[in-house]
Amino acid sequence: QAQFMESGGGSMQPGGSLRLSCRAFGSNFGVYPMAWYRQISGNQREWVAGINSMGTTIYSQSVKERFRISRDNTQNSLYLQMNNLKPEDTARYYCNGGYTQPQSNAWGQGTAVTVSP
């Protein structure tokens, strides 16, 4: 079962940008769809963006036009470029397999993003 390690979070003012990274530990990373999810404190984890093995992307309405998901199969890595950050983007971000729904129960530690003035 694949395992994931997220990084790149931090604190940012509204309108700023961050780039999150996810390293996947497992075989055949390139054949699997991957996605970013986030969890706001006390709430359920929600899906943010997905990318399939062909590079086709899909985004939740709340981040569309602001976030961009990408992958580097040679590095077993997934990325999330977050632009024009808003306070409501404050959450812990996780990566996992799956295009719009997680494929694994093996969640990493996530990486925290805080957006505040």
Secondary structure, DSSP 8 states (H G I E B T S, - for coil): --EEEEE--EEE-TT--EEEEEEEESS-GGGS-EEEEEE-TTS--EEEEEE-TT--EEE-TTTTTTEEEEEEGGGTEEEEEE-S--GGG-EEEEEEESSSS---S-----EEEEE--
